[in-house]
Amino acid sequence: MRIISGVSRGSRLVTLEGTETRPTLDRVKEPLFSIIQMHIKDARVLDLFAGSGALGLEALSRGAKTAVFSDISEKAINVINQNIEKTRLGEKAVVFKCSYEEVLKQMKEEKKEFDIIFLDPPYKSGLLEDAVNKILEYKLLAKEGIIIVETDMEAELQKVQNVDLHIKDIRKYGRVILLFLERKE
């Protein structure tokens, strides 16, 4: 796994061992970033359930202003920190080792808004719907912001169809489904 484009292009990223996490493969990451390329410049990014931090780091490498990384796993946090160091993007990155509920609450208290939010919770965990609802309740998605969900289950798509969001795009890459959500205006 590597950074595909931008200032840290070609940097090899450390990944988590085992089956607890699934890194976003380059064959999925490349089209994902092609789709959102117009949203990246100076974006404020939230990489929730960050795993290795690959998505947030790719966004930073391509010109995002800041990225907040959050994961509950100590192993994941160690890998994220290693990858931040490898890519030399530390001045733009903030890392939280806590639950998604805690980081979302803290972002609400700090009155943060994000232009891009990556959501890649453990598959079949049931966390996706709650995370989306909290993001909206806490007003963490900027007016022109986008939420990108990675899942492997079509049933998850129904759960995140919210009255305040509409589906901008859906892409499938093998088992992986990318869902792009925007605010309704």
C-alpha positions in Angstrom: 0.0 0.0 0.0 1.3 3.4 -0.9 0.5 7.1 -1.4 -0.6 7.4 -5.0 -0.3 11.1 -5.7 0.8 14.5 -4.3 3.7 15.6 -2.2 4.2 12.2 -0.5 3.6 10.2 -3.8 5.2 6.8 -3.7 5.6 6.6 0.1 5.0 3.0 1.2 2.6 2.8 4.1 2.7 0.4 7.0 -0.4 -1.8 7.3 -2.1 -3.5 10.2 -1.4 -7.3 10.4 -4.3 -9.7 10.8 -7.9 -9.7 9.6 -9.3 -7.0 12.0 -8.9 -4.3 9.4 -9.1 -4.1 5.6 -6.9 -1.5 4.0 -8.4 0.3 1.1 -6.7 -1.2 -1.9 -4.9 1.0 -4.4 -7.4 -0.2 -7.1 -10.2 1.3 -5.0 -8.3 4.3 -3.7 -7.2 5.6 -7.1 -10.8 5.9 -8.6 -12.1 7.2 -5.2 -9.6 10.1 -5.3 -10.4 10.8 -9.0 -14.0 11.2 -8.1 -13.4 13.6 -5.2 -10.3 15.5 -6.6 -12.2 18.8 -6.9 -13.1 18.6 -3.1 -9.5 18.0 -1.8 -7.6 21.3 -2.1 -7.6 23.0 1.3 -10.1 20.5 2.6 -10.6 19.7 6.3 -10.7 15.8 6.5 -12.0 13.4 9.1 -10.8 9.8 8.7 -13.0 7.9 11.2 -12.2 4.2 11.8 -8.9 5.2 10.2 -7.0 1.9 10.4 -3.7 2.7 8.7 -4.7 6.3 8.0 -4.2 5.7 4.2 -7.3 7.7 3.1 -6.6 10.7 5.2 -2.9 10.7 4.3 -3.7 10.4 0.6 -6.0 13.5 1.0 -3.2 15.4 2.8 -0.7 14.4 0.1 -3.0 15.8 -2.5 -3.5 19.2 -0.8 -6.0 18.8 2.0 -5.4 21.5 4.7 -5.8 19.2 7.8 -6.8 15.7 8.7 -8.1 14.2 11.9 -7.5 10.5 12.3 -9.4 8.4 14.8 -9.3 4.7 15.7 -10.0 2.9 19.0 -7.2 0.3 18.4 -3.8 0.9 19.9 -2.2 -1.0 17.0 -4.0 1.2 14.5 -2.9 4.3 16.2 0.7 3.1 16.2 0.5 2.4 12.5 -1.2 5.8 11.7 1.6 7.6 13.6 4.3 5.6 11.7 2.6 6.4 8.4 2.3 10.1 9.3 6.1 10.1 10.0 6.9 8.3 6.8 4.9 10.7 4.7 6.2 13.8 6.6 2.6 15.1 6.9 2.6 15.5 10.7 2.1 19.2 10.8 -1.3 18.8 9.2 -2.5 15.7 11.1 -4.1 15.2 14.5 -4.6 11.6 15.8 -7.1 10.5 18.4 -7.1 7.0 20.1 -10.7 6.8 21.1 -14.1 5.6 20.1 -15.9 7.3 17.1 -18.5 8.6 19.6 -15.8 10.3 21.7 -14.0 11.9 18.7 -17.3 13.1 17.2 -18.4 14.6 20.5 -15.0 16.4 20.8 -15.2 17.7 17.3 -18.7 19.1 18.1 -17.3 20.8 21.2 -14.5 22.3 19.2 -17.1 23.4 16.6 -15.2 21.7 13.8 -16.6 21.1 10.3 -15.2 18.8 7.7 -15.3 19.0 3.9 -14.5 15.3 3.5 -15.4 12.5 6.0 -14.1 9.0 5.4 -16.2 6.3 7.1 -14.9 2.8 7.0 -16.2 1.0 10.1 -15.7 -2.7 10.6 -18.1 -4.5 8.3 -21.2 -5.9 9.9 -20.5 -3.9 13.1 -23.7 -1.8 12.9 -21.7 1.4 13.6 -22.2 3.1 10.2 -25.7 4.4 10.7 -25.0 5.8 14.2 -21.8 7.5 13.0 -23.7 9.2 10.1 -26.5 10.3 12.4 -24.0 11.7 14.9 -22.1 13.6 12.2 -25.4 15.2 11.1 -26.7 15.8 14.6 -23.4 17.5 15.6 -23.3 19.5 12.4 -19.8 18.3 11.5 -20.3 18.1 7.7 -19.6 21.4 6.0 -22.2 22.8 3.7 -20.5 21.5 0.5 -19.0 18.5 2.3 -19.0 14.9 1.3 -19.1 11.7 3.3 -17.5 8.7 1.7 -18.6 5.3 3.1 -16.7 2.1 2.3 -18.7 -1.1 2.9 -19.2 -4.6 1.5 -22.9 -4.9 2.1 -25.7 -3.4 0.0 -27.9 -3.5 3.1 -25.7 -0.9 4.7 -26.7 1.5 1.9 -30.3 1.6 3.1 -29.2 2.4 6.6 -27.4 5.6 5.7 -30.1 7.1 3.4 -31.0 9.9 5.7 -33.5 12.7 5.1 -30.7 15.3 5.3 -28.4 13.4 2.9 -28.6 12.2 -0.7 -26.5 9.7 -2.6 -24.3 11.5 -5.1 -22.7 8.4 -6.4 -22.2 4.6 -5.7 -19.3 2.7 -7.1 -18.5 -1.0 -6.8 -15.1 -2.6 -7.0 -15.4 -6.3 -6.4 -16.8 -6.7 -3.0 -16.1 -3.1 -2.0 -18.9 -0.5 -2.3 -18.1 3.2 -2.1 -21.0 5.4 -1.3 -20.7 9.2 -1.7 -23.2 11.2 0.4 -23.9 15.0 0.3 -26.3 17.2 2.1 -29.6 17.9 0.5 -30.2 21.5 -0.3 
